[in-house]
Amino acid sequence: MRLSLTGSAFVGLLSSITLACESCEHPERDVVLTRNVRRMQPESQNATSSPRAPLAWGQLNFLHTTDTHGWLEGHLKEKNYGADWGDFVSFAKDMKKKAKAYDVDLLLVDTGDLHDGAGLSDATSPNGVLSNPIFENIDYDILTIGNHELYISDIAYEHFYNFSRHYGERYLTSNVQILNPATSQFEYIGHTHRYFTTEHGLRIMAFGVLFDFTGNSNASKVIPAATMVNQTWFQNSLHDKRPVDLYLVTGHNPARPTDKSSTFKTVFNAIRAVKPNAPVQFFGGHSHIRDFAVYDDKSTALESGRYCETLGWLSMSGLQSSSYRGCANPVGVPNPTQKAVKVNGSSTATAALQISTTPSNLVYSRRYVDWNRLSFEYHAAGSQVRKFDIKKGLSVTSEITATRKELNLTALYGCAPQTWCESCAPFLSNGSIYSVLTEALSAVVVNKTRAAIPRIIILNTGSVRFDLTKGPFTYDDSFIVSPFTDAFQYLPSVPYADASKVLGVLNGGGFADKRSLQNRDFDFYNPSLPSDACTDPAMAQSSLNKRSLGRVVRRQNTVTPGYVTKDDFGSDGDDTVHSRIPSYS
């Protein structure tokens, strides 16, 4: 728990910074921006580091997204993650075609948190009214709900009335209910579980489990996992007479069973108690990291980052099924080879897991794909733009551009003369976002009738979601940095001796760490930025300022800063090799 800030304070601060940022105006320095692939959003940047190798294809394959938080336009100021949702639509369609050609199955999975992070989702009321229909252009096989769908009742009902209707039985909310005004009864927002057969005959029983979240509005109800696994419907699903080749557990839940906020271990043990040797595959989220955890020799869990920075890939072979009619290991492409054993030889016993007792033939491969056109085209058939883009994908890209214009997200509020980051600089140092927030808070959060009386302002750093990056600061950026409408609770005349102790008590409360410092890319960082220029993207400007923003050339082909991940399978999971970014807590 450290200092944080709401969007209004950012706007006030950046408007004043604009006047002191004349070095950002250099129209005479405009140059041609070299790109290796066609950009999608007009402001987007191009990746320059290619994937290290083709993906391994197995008997059953997955594309996984999680914690997209409204970033469907992609990261307009970061070249590693510049693809938009239209690119993903084209890529998903291409991968489905490849799966068919390889005679294997490919499933698409999402594990929740669709907004609170970018203007495309957050500039409407309720959040997601315009972004959810864009999201729905992906034909997911299984989806589940996140905690950010439940904070506000109107958003929860948007998912109940519209989003869940779109995806039907594929939207799983195994432990999340909502009060139906028509019946005055609590009902599941989606479905509790789904039994289905893949195109090539694999029989799957799927669930969607949210962690034991307690911050929801009173319109919804989150059933603790320990209660859910003893409910009749769950026990009946485990004793279902129909054959099951794989239990698929999706959830807005940390993938690692030792994470104290994860309830996957509860679900895993419940399945193992009835099906001691069945394959169980988990897909997690919530902690915003890249991670892959081994539960036992027939069970693993994948978590695929956040904010449309990562597209998770998992392939597996060795499933024993009497009904499977496809290929076990496609010819001409790499195949999964790694058994579900941690590379360091340690076990997951600390999570108190009930492990299988029979030998396993299952082998796996996992990869964390950077969310950019270069990565998508590399893994797409032919790697040619003309073959990659499909009509629907281009249409989605156009829809995103039009929606951003409709919401005025490119309106310019100011110009940041430098980047202030969450963790790439020491806390409260010149490059730390919390240093500039301290200044902004002291200027903005003032009760004029008590302005002469000393005050202490304390906020949860969870209200800061991303870096304040060098360059144009737009209406969209105000959501990206801090999307929440936070209220300040005012307590007058508290003795300093007592007030000065509060921060230490909060920081010592043992709250779950939202992010792993070893498994994330620490937000925005681009050492190639010139020291005196506001760079891409050039923004449509509001009436607040009239300026001409230059662009710079990027022809970097060396290793760039980004994710450097270590998980239970080792350190070879990142699809693109990056250098580690400095991190400070």
C-alpha positions as CSV (number, residue, x, y, z in Angstrom):
1,M,0.0,0.0,0.0
2,R,1.6,3.2,-1.2
3,L,0.6,6.5,-2.7
4,S,-1.8,6.5,-5.7
5,L,-3.9,9.0,-7.7
6,T,-7.2,9.4,-9.5
7,G,-7.6,10.4,-13.1
8,S,-8.7,14.0,-12.3
9,A,-5.4,14.8,-10.6
10,F,-3.5,13.4,-13.6
11,V,-5.5,15.7,-16.0
12,G,-4.8,18.8,-13.8
13,L,-1.1,17.9,-13.6
14,L,-0.6,17.2,-17.3
15,S,-2.4,20.3,-18.4
16,S,0.2,22.3,-16.4
17,I,3.1,20.2,-17.6
18,T,2.1,21.0,-21.2
19,L,3.2,24.6,-20.8
20,A,6.6,23.5,-19.7
21,C,7.1,20.9,-22.4
22,E,8.0,23.1,-25.4
23,S,10.8,20.6,-26.3
24,C,8.0,18.2,-27.3
25,E,7.2,20.5,-30.3
26,H,9.6,19.8,-33.1
27,P,7.6,19.6,-36.4
28,E,10.8,20.2,-38.3
29,R,12.1,16.9,-37.0
30,D,9.3,14.8,-38.5
31,V,10.8,11.8,-40.3
32,V,9.5,8.7,-42.1
33,L,8.7,5.9,-39.7
34,T,10.0,2.6,-41.0
35,R,7.7,-0.4,-40.4
36,N,8.3,-4.0,-41.3
37,V,4.6,-4.9,-41.1
38,R,1.4,-3.0,-41.8
39,R,0.1,-1.2,-38.8
40,M,-3.5,-1.6,-37.8
41,Q,-4.5,1.4,-35.6
42,P,-3.2,4.6,-37.1
43,E,-1.1,5.5,-34.0
44,S,0.3,2.0,-33.4
45,Q,4.0,1.1,-33.5
46,N,5.7,-1.8,-35.1
47,A,7.6,-4.6,-33.4
48,T,11.1,-5.2,-34.5
49,S,12.0,-8.4,-32.7
50,S,10.8,-11.6,-34.3
51,P,9.7,-14.8,-32.5
52,R,12.5,-17.3,-31.8
53,A,10.9,-20.4,-33.3
54,P,7.6,-21.9,-34.7
55,L,5.0,-23.1,-32.2
56,A,4.8,-26.8,-31.3
57,W,1.5,-28.4,-32.3
58,G,0.0,-31.3,-30.5
59,Q,-3.1,-33.4,-30.3
60,L,-4.9,-30.6,-28.4
61,N,-3.9,-27.0,-28.6
62,F,-5.1,-23.8,-26.9
63,L,-4.9,-20.0,-27.4
64,H,-5.4,-18.2,-24.1
65,T,-6.2,-14.6,-23.3
66,T,-6.8,-13.1,-19.9
67,D,-7.1,-9.7,-18.1
68,T,-7.5,-7.8,-21.4
69,H,-8.9,-4.9,-19.4
70,G,-10.2,-3.0,-22.5
71,W,-6.9,-2.9,-24.3
72,L,-8.5,-4.0,-27.6
73,E,-6.8,-1.2,-29.6
74,G,-3.4,-2.6,-28.5
75,H,-0.6,-0.6,-27.0
76,L,-0.3,2.4,-29.2
77,K,2.9,3.6,-27.5
78,E,4.7,0.2,-27.2
79,K,6.0,-1.6,-30.2
80,N,6.1,-5.0,-28.5
81,Y,2.3,-5.0,-28.2
82,G,0.9,-3.0,-31.0
83,A,-1.6,-5.4,-32.5
84,D,-5.3,-4.7,-32.1
85,W,-8.3,-7.0,-31.6
86,G,-8.8,-7.1,-35.4
87,D,-5.3,-8.6,-35.8
88,F,-6.2,-11.2,-33.2
89,V,-9.5,-12.0,-35.1
90,S,-7.4,-12.6,-38.3
91,F,-4.8,-14.6,-36.4
92,A,-7.3,-16.8,-34.6
93,K,-9.1,-17.6,-37.9
94,D,-5.7,-18.5,-39.4
95,M,-4.8,-20.8,-36.5
96,K,-8.1,-22.6,-36.7
97,K,-7.4,-23.3,-40.4
98,K,-3.9,-24.6,-39.5
99,A,-5.4,-26.9,-36.8
100,K,-7.8,-28.3,-39.4
101,A,-5.0,-28.8,-41.9
102,Y,-2.9,-30.6,-39.2
103,D,-5.9,-32.7,-38.2
104,V,-5.8,-31.6,-34.6
105,D,-8.0,-29.6,-32.2
106,L,-7.6,-25.9,-31.2
107,L,-9.6,-24.3,-28.5
108,L,-9.8,-20.6,-27.6
109,V,-10.1,-19.7,-23.9
110,D,-10.5,-16.4,-22.0
111,T,-10.4,-16.0,-18.2
112,G,-12.0,-12.7,-17.5
113,D,-11.5,-9.0,-16.5
114,L,-12.6,-7.2,-19.7
115,H,-12.4,-3.6,-18.6
116,D,-11.0,-1.1,-16.0
117,G,-7.8,-0.4,-17.9
118,A,-8.4,1.6,-21.1
119,G,-10.7,4.2,-22.5
120,L,-12.3,1.9,-25.1
121,S,-14.0,0.0,-22.3
122,D,-14.1,2.6,-19.5
123,A,-15.3,5.8,-21.2
124,T,-18.9,4.4,-21.4
125,S,-21.5,3.9,-18.8
126,P,-21.7,1.1,-17.9
127,N,-18.2,0.0,-18.8
128,G,-18.0,-2.4,-21.7
129,V,-21.1,-1.3,-23.6
130,L,-19.1,-0.6,-26.7
131,S,-16.0,-2.7,-26.1
132,N,-17.8,-6.0,-25.2
133,P,-19.4,-6.3,-28.7
134,I,-15.9,-5.8,-30.2
135,F,-14.5,-8.5,-27.9
136,E,-17.3,-10.8,-29.0
137,N,-15.8,-11.1,-32.5
138,I,-13.6,-13.9,-31.2
139,D,-15.4,-17.2,-31.3
140,Y,-14.2,-18.5,-27.9
141,D,-14.8,-22.1,-26.9
142,I,-14.7,-21.4,-23.1
143,L,-14.8,-18.1,-21.2
144,T,-15.2,-17.3,-17.5
145,I,-15.8,-14.2,-15.5
146,G,-13.4,-11.9,-13.7
147,N,-13.7,-9.8,-10.5
148,H,-13.8,-6.6,-12.5
149,E,-17.1,-7.6,-13.9
150,L,-18.6,-7.6,-10.4
151,Y,-17.6,-4.4,-8.6
152,I,-20.5,-2.4,-10.0
153,S,-24.0,-3.8,-10.4
154,D,-24.7,-2.2,-13.8
155,I,-21.6,-3.9,-15.3
156,A,-22.5,-7.2,-13.8
157,Y,-26.0,-7.0,-15.3
158,E,-24.5,-6.0,-18.7
159,H,-22.7,-9.4,-18.6
160,F,-25.8,-11.2,-17.4
161,Y,-28.2,-9.8,-20.0
162,N,-25.9,-9.4,-23.0
163,F,-22.4,-11.0,-22.8
164,S,-23.6,-14.3,-21.3
165,R,-26.4,-14.5,-23.9
166,H,-23.9,-14.1,-26.7
167,Y,-21.6,-16.9,-25.7
168,G,-24.4,-19.1,-24.2
169,E,-23.2,-22.4,-22.7
170,R,-19.5,-21.5,-23.4
171,Y,-19.6,-18.7,-20.7
172,L,-18.9,-20.5,-17.4
173,T,-19.4,-18.9,-14.0
174,S,-19.3,-22.0,-11.8
175,N,-19.3,-20.0,-8.5
176,V,-20.8,-16.6,-9.5
177,Q,-24.5,-15.8,-9.3
178,I,-26.5,-12.6,-9.8
179,L,-29.9,-11.4,-8.5
180,N,-32.4,-11.7,-11.3
181,P,-34.8,-8.8,-10.9
182,A,-37.4,-10.7,-12.9
183,T,-37.5,-13.6,-10.4
184,S,-35.9,-12.0,-7.3
185,Q,-33.7,-15.1,-7.1
186,F,-30.0,-15.5,-7.4
187,E,-29.1,-17.2,-10.7
188,Y,-25.8,-18.1,-12.4
189,I,-24.6,-15.3,-14.7
190,G,-23.4,-18.0,-17.1
191,H,-23.4,-21.8,-16.9
192,T,-21.9,-23.9,-14.1
193,H,-20.1,-26.3,-16.4
194,R,-20.0,-27.6,-20.0
195,Y,-19.6,-31.0,-21.3
196,F,-18.6,-31.0,-25.0
197,T,-16.8,-32.9,-27.7
198,T,-14.1,-31.3,-29.9
199,E,-14.2,-31.5,-33.6
200,H,-11.8,-34.5,-33.5
201,G,-13.7,-36.3,-30.8
202,L,-12.0,-35.4,-27.5
203,R,-14.6,-35.3,-24.7
204,I,-14.1,-32.5,-22.2
205,M,-15.8,-31.4,-19.0
206,A,-15.1,-27.7,-18.4
207,F,-15.6,-25.3,-15.4
208,G,-15.1,-21.6,-14.8
209,V,-14.1,-20.6,-11.2
210,L,-13.5,-17.2,-9.8
211,F,-11.1,-16.8,-6.8
212,D,-12.9,-16.2,-3.5
213,F,-13.6,-12.6,-4.3
214,T,-15.4,-10.5,-1.7
215,G,-15.4,-7.0,-3.2
216,N,-18.5,-7.5,-5.5
217,S,-21.6,-5.4,-5.2
218,N,-24.7,-6.8,-3.4
219,A,-26.3,-7.7,-6.8
220,S,-24.0,-10.7,-7.2
221,K,-22.8,-13.6,-5.1
222,V,-19.4,-15.4,-5.2
223,I,-19.6,-18.9,-3.8
224,P,-16.3,-19.9,-2.1
225,A,-14.6,-22.7,-4.0
226,A,-14.6,-24.9,-0.9
227,T,-18.4,-24.7,-0.9
228,M,-18.8,-25.0,-4.6
229,V,-16.9,-28.3,-4.9
230,N,-19.4,-29.9,-2.4
231,Q,-22.5,-28.7,-4.2
232,T,-24.6,-31.3,-5.9
233,W,-24.1,-30.1,-9.4
234,F,-20.3,-30.2,-9.1
235,Q,-20.3,-33.6,-7.6
236,N,-22.7,-34.9,-10.2
237,S,-20.4,-33.5,-13.0
238,L,-17.5,-35.6,-11.5
239,H,-19.7,-38.7,-11.3
240,D,-21.2,-38.1,-14.8
241,K,-21.5,-41.5,-16.6
242,R,-20.4,-40.0,-19.9
243,P,-16.6,-40.5,-20.7
244,V,-14.3,-37.6,-20.0
245,D,-10.9,-37.4,-21.7
246,L,-9.9,-34.1,-20.1
247,Y,-11.1,-31.9,-17.2
248,L,-10.7,-28.3,-18.3
249,V,-10.7,-25.7,-15.4
250,T,-10.7,-22.1,-16.5
251,G,-10.8,-19.4,-13.9
252,H,-9.9,-15.8,-13.0
253,N,-7.5,-17.3,-10.5
254,P,-3.7,-17.4,-10.2
255,A,-2.4,-20.4,-12.0
256,R,0.2,-21.3,-9.3
257,P,-1.4,-23.4,-6.6
258,T,0.9,-22.0,-3.9
259,D,-0.5,-18.5,-4.5
260,K,-2.5,-17.7,-1.4
261,S,-5.3,-16.2,-3.4
262,S,-5.7,-19.1,-5.8
263,T,-8.5,-21.6,-5.3
264,F,-7.4,-23.8,-8.1
265,K,-5.8,-26.2,-5.6
266,T,-9.3,-26.7,-4.0
267,V,-10.8,-27.6,-7.3
268,F,-7.9,-29.8,-8.3
269,N,-8.1,-31.8,-5.0
270,A,-11.9,-32.2,-5.4
271,I,-11.4,-33.6,-8.9
272,R,-8.5,-35.8,-7.8
273,A,-10.7,-37.2,-5.0
274,V,-13.1,-38.7,-7.6
275,K,-10.8,-38.9,-10.7
276,P,-7.4,-39.7,-9.3
277,N,-5.7,-40.2,-12.7
278,A,-7.7,-38.0,-15.1
279,P,-5.9,-35.3,-17.1
280,V,-6.7,-31.9,-15.7
281,Q,-5.8,-28.6,-17.4
282,F,-6.0,-25.2,-15.8
283,F,-6.1,-21.7,-17.4
284,G,-5.7,-18.9,-14.9
285,G,-5.5,-15.1,-14.6
286,H,-5.9,-12.2,-12.2
287,S,-2.2,-11.8,-11.1
288,H,-1.2,-10.3,-14.4
289,I,1.9,-12.5,-15.0
290,R,3.2,-15.0,-17.4
291,D,3.3,-18.3,-15.6
292,F,3.1,-22.1,-16.1
293,A,2.8,-24.4,-13.1
294,V,3.0,-28.2,-12.8
295,Y,0.4,-29.8,-10.5
296,D,1.2,-33.4,-11.1
297,D,2.2,-35.6,-14.1
298,K,-1.3,-35.2,-15.7
299,S,-2.1,-31.6,-14.7
300,T,-0.6,-28.2,-15.5
301,A,-1.8,-24.6,-15.4
302,L,-1.1,-21.7,-17.8
303,E,-1.5,-18.0,-17.1
304,S,-1.0,-15.5,-19.9
305,G,-0.3,-12.0,-18.6
306,R,-2.4,-9.0,-19.0
307,Y,-3.6,-6.0,-21.1
308,C,-3.3,-7.6,-24.5
309,E,0.5,-7.9,-24.1
310,T,0.5,-11.7,-24.2
311,L,-1.3,-14.4,-26.1
312,G,-0.8,-17.8,-24.4
313,W,-0.2,-21.0,-26.3
314,L,-0.4,-24.5,-24.9
315,S,-0.2,-27.8,-26.8
316,M,-0.5,-31.3,-25.4
317,S,-0.3,-34.8,-26.8
318,G,-0.8,-38.2,-25.2
319,L,-4.5,-38.0,-24.3
320,Q,-6.0,-41.5,-24.3
321,S,-9.4,-41.4,-26.0
322,S,-11.4,-44.0,-27.7
323,S,-13.3,-41.4,-29.7
324,Y,-10.4,-39.2,-30.9
325,R,-10.2,-39.2,-34.7
326,G,-7.3,-36.8,-35.3
327,C,-3.5,-36.8,-35.4
328,A,-1.5,-37.4,-32.3
329,N,1.6,-35.4,-33.5
330,P,1.3,-33.4,-36.7
331,V,4.0,-33.9,-39.3
332,G,6.2,-31.1,-40.5
333,V,5.9,-28.9,-37.4
334,P,7.4,-29.1,-33.9
335,N,5.5,-31.3,-31.4
336,P,5.2,-31.1,-27.6
337,T,7.9,-33.2,-25.8
338,Q,8.0,-32.0,-22.2
339,K,6.5,-34.2,-19.5
340,A,4.7,-32.5,-16.7
341,V,7.8,-32.4,-14.4
342,K,9.3,-29.2,-13.0
343,V,12.7,-28.6,-14.6
344,N,14.4,-28.1,-11.3
345,G,13.1,-31.4,-10.0
346,S,11.2,-30.0,-7.1
347,S,7.6,-30.8,-6.3
348,T,4.4,-28.9,-5.6
349,A,3.9,-30.6,-2.3
350,T,3.8,-27.2,-0.5
351,A,0.4,-26.6,-2.1
352,A,-1.0,-29.8,-0.4
353,L,-2.1,-31.3,-3.7
354,Q,-3.4,-34.8,-4.2
355,I,-1.3,-36.1,-7.1
356,S,-2.0,-38.9,-9.6
357,T,-0.7,-42.4,-8.9
358,T,-0.3,-43.9,-12.4
359,P,2.2,-43.3,-15.1
360,S,1.5,-40.5,-17.7
361,N,1.9,-40.4,-21.4
362,L,1.1,-36.7,-21.6
363,V,3.6,-34.2,-23.0
364,Y,3.3,-30.4,-23.2
365,S,4.6,-27.2,-24.8
366,R,3.8,-23.7,-23.7
367,R,4.7,-20.3,-25.2
368,Y,4.0,-16.7,-24.3
369,V,3.5,-14.8,-27.6
370,D,4.0,-11.0,-27.7
371,W,0.9,-9.3,-28.8
372,N,2.0,-7.7,-32.1
373,R,1.6,-8.0,-35.9
374,L,5.1,-9.4,-36.4
375,S,4.5,-12.3,-34.0
376,F,1.1,-13.0,-35.4
377,E,2.2,-13.0,-39.0
378,Y,5.2,-15.1,-38.2
379,H,3.0,-17.9,-36.8
380,A,0.3,-17.4,-39.5
381,A,0.3,-19.4,-42.7
382,G,2.6,-17.9,-45.3
383,S,3.6,-14.9,-43.0
384,Q,2.2,-12.6,-45.7
385,V,-0.1,-9.6,-44.9
386,R,-2.3,-10.3,-47.8
387,K,-2.9,-13.9,-46.5
388,F,-3.0,-12.9,-42.9
389,D,-5.8,-10.3,-42.8
390,I,-9.3,-11.4,-43.2
391,K,-12.3,-9.2,-44.0
392,K,-13.7,-9.6,-40.4
393,G,-10.4,-8.7,-38.9
394,L,-10.1,-5.5,-40.9
395,S,-13.7,-4.7,-40.1
396,V,-13.0,-5.0,-36.3
397,T,-9.9,-2.8,-36.7
398,S,-12.0,-0.1,-38.4
399,E,-14.7,-0.5,-35.7
400,I,-12.0,0.1,-33.0
401,T,-10.8,3.2,-34.8
402,A,-14.3,4.6,-35.2
403,T,-15.2,3.9,-31.6
404,R,-12.1,5.6,-30.3
405,K,-13.0,8.6,-32.4
406,E,-16.6,8.5,-31.2
407,L,-15.5,8.5,-27.5
408,N,-12.9,11.3,-28.2
409,L,-10.2,9.1,-26.8
410,T,-7.4,10.8,-28.8
411,A,-8.2,14.3,-27.3
412,L,-4.9,15.7,-26.1
413,Y,-4.7,16.9,-22.5
414,G,-1.0,17.6,-22.2
415,C,2.5,16.3,-22.8
416,A,4.6,14.4,-20.4
417,P,8.3,15.5,-20.6
418,Q,9.5,12.1,-19.4
419,T,8.2,8.6,-18.5
420,W,7.2,8.0,-14.9
421,C,6.9,4.2,-14.3
422,E,5.4,2.0,-11.7
423,S,8.4,-0.1,-11.0
424,C,11.3,0.4,-13.5
425,A,12.7,3.2,-11.2
426,P,13.2,3.2,-7.4
427,F,10.1,4.2,-5.5
428,L,9.7,8.0,-5.2
429,S,12.8,8.5,-7.4
430,N,12.7,11.0,-10.3
431,G,11.5,8.3,-12.7
432,S,8.9,6.8,-10.3
433,I,5.2,7.5,-11.0
434,Y,4.7,7.9,-7.3
435,S,7.0,10.9,-7.1
436,V,4.8,12.9,-9.6
437,L,1.7,11.5,-7.9
438,T,2.8,12.9,-4.6
439,E,3.1,16.4,-6.2
440,A,-0.2,16.0,-7.9
441,L,-2.1,14.8,-4.8
442,S,-0.8,17.6,-2.6
443,A,-2.0,20.1,-5.3
444,V,-5.4,18.6,-6.0
445,V,-6.7,16.9,-2.9
446,V,-7.3,20.0,-0.8
447,N,-10.2,21.1,1.4
448,K,-10.0,24.8,0.9
449,T,-11.6,25.5,4.3
450,R,-8.7,23.6,6.0
451,A,-5.9,24.4,3.5
452,A,-3.6,25.6,6.2
453,I,-3.9,22.5,8.3
454,P,-1.3,19.7,7.6
455,R,-2.8,16.6,6.0
456,I,-1.8,13.0,5.2
457,I,-3.2,11.4,2.0
458,I,-3.1,7.6,1.6
459,L,-4.2,5.6,-1.4
460,N,-3.9,2.0,-2.5
461,T,-1.4,1.7,-5.4
462,G,-3.9,-0.6,-7.1
463,S,-5.6,2.5,-8.4
464,V,-2.5,3.1,-10.6
465,R,-2.7,0.6,-13.4
466,F,0.0,1.6,-15.8
467,D,2.9,3.9,-16.4
468,L,2.6,7.6,-17.3
469,T,4.6,7.5,-20.5
470,K,6.6,10.3,-22.2
471,G,4.8,12.1,-24.9
472,P,1.2,13.0,-25.6
473,F,-1.2,12.5,-22.7
474,T,-4.7,11.9,-24.0
475,Y,-8.2,11.2,-22.7
476,D,-7.4,7.5,-23.3
477,D,-4.3,7.8,-21.2
478,S,-6.2,9.1,-18.2
479,F,-8.0,5.7,-18.1
480,I,-4.9,3.7,-18.9
481,V,-2.9,5.2,-16.0
482,S,-5.8,5.3,-13.5
483,P,-9.2,4.1,-14.7
484,F,-11.2,4.2,-11.4
485,T,-13.5,6.8,-10.0
486,D,-12.0,6.9,-6.6
487,A,-13.5,8.9,-3.7
488,F,-11.4,10.4,-0.9
489,Q,-12.7,9.6,2.6
490,Y,-12.0,12.6,4.9
491,L,-11.3,12.2,8.6
492,P,-10.6,15.6,10.3
493,S,-8.5,16.4,13.4
494,V,-6.8,13.0,13.7
495,P,-3.8,13.3,16.0
496,Y,-0.5,13.0,14.1
497,A,0.8,10.4,16.5
498,D,-2.1,8.1,15.3
499,A,-2.3,9.2,11.7
500,S,1.4,8.6,11.1
501,K,1.0,4.9,11.9
502,V,-1.7,4.1,9.4
503,L,0.5,3.7,6.3
504,G,2.8,1.2,8.1
505,V,-0.2,-0.8,9.3
506,L,-1.6,-1.0,5.8
507,N,1.7,-2.0,4.2
508,G,2.2,-4.7,6.8
509,G,-1.2,-6.2,6.2
510,G,0.1,-9.2,4.2
511,F,-2.1,-8.5,1.1
512,A,-1.5,-10.5,-2.0
513,D,1.0,-9.2,-4.4
514,K,-0.7,-8.4,-7.7
515,R,2.3,-9.0,-9.8
516,S,5.4,-11.1,-9.8
517,L,8.6,-9.1,-10.2
518,Q,10.2,-12.0,-12.0
519,N,7.4,-12.7,-14.5
520,R,6.4,-9.3,-15.9
521,D,7.8,-6.7,-18.2
522,F,7.3,-3.8,-15.8
523,D,5.1,-1.8,-18.1
524,F,6.3,0.8,-20.5
525,Y,10.0,1.1,-21.1
526,N,11.7,2.2,-24.3
527,P,15.4,3.3,-24.0
528,S,15.4,4.3,-27.7
529,L,13.2,7.3,-27.0
530,P,15.1,10.6,-27.6
531,S,15.4,12.7,-24.5
532,D,13.8,15.8,-25.9
533,A,10.9,14.6,-28.1
534,C,7.3,13.4,-27.7
535,T,7.1,10.4,-29.9
536,D,4.5,8.1,-31.5
537,P,1.6,8.3,-31.5
538,A,0.6,11.6,-33.1
539,M,-2.8,12.3,-31.6
540,A,-5.9,14.1,-32.7
541,Q,-5.9,17.2,-30.6
542,S,-8.6,18.7,-28.4
543,S,-9.2,22.4,-27.9
544,L,-6.9,22.4,-24.9
545,N,-3.8,22.7,-27.0
546,K,-2.7,23.2,-30.6
547,R,0.5,21.5,-31.3
548,S,2.3,19.6,-34.0
549,L,3.8,16.3,-32.8
550,G,6.8,14.8,-34.6
551,R,7.7,11.2,-35.2
552,V,11.0,9.3,-35.0
553,V,12.6,6.6,-37.0
554,R,12.7,3.1,-35.5
555,R,14.9,0.5,-37.2
556,Q,15.9,-1.4,-34.1
557,N,16.5,-5.1,-34.9
558,T,18.4,-6.1,-31.8
559,V,17.0,-7.7,-28.6
560,T,14.5,-5.2,-27.0
561,P,13.4,-4.8,-23.4
562,G,10.4,-6.9,-22.4
563,Y,9.2,-10.0,-20.7
564,V,11.8,-12.4,-19.3
565,T,9.9,-15.3,-17.8
566,K,10.9,-18.2,-15.6
567,D,8.3,-20.9,-14.8
568,D,8.1,-24.6,-13.9
569,F,9.3,-25.5,-17.4
570,G,12.3,-23.2,-17.3
571,S,13.1,-20.0,-19.0
572,D,12.3,-20.8,-22.7
573,G,8.6,-19.9,-22.7
574,D,8.8,-16.4,-24.1
575,D,8.1,-16.5,-27.8
576,T,10.3,-13.4,-28.4
577,V,13.6,-13.1,-26.6
578,H,13.9,-9.9,-24.6
579,S,16.3,-8.2,-22.2
580,R,15.1,-7.8,-18.7
581,I,13.8,-4.4,-17.6
582,P,15.0,-3.1,-14.2
583,S,12.4,-3.5,-11.4
584,Y,11.9,-1.9,-8.1
585,S,9.2,-2.6,-5.5
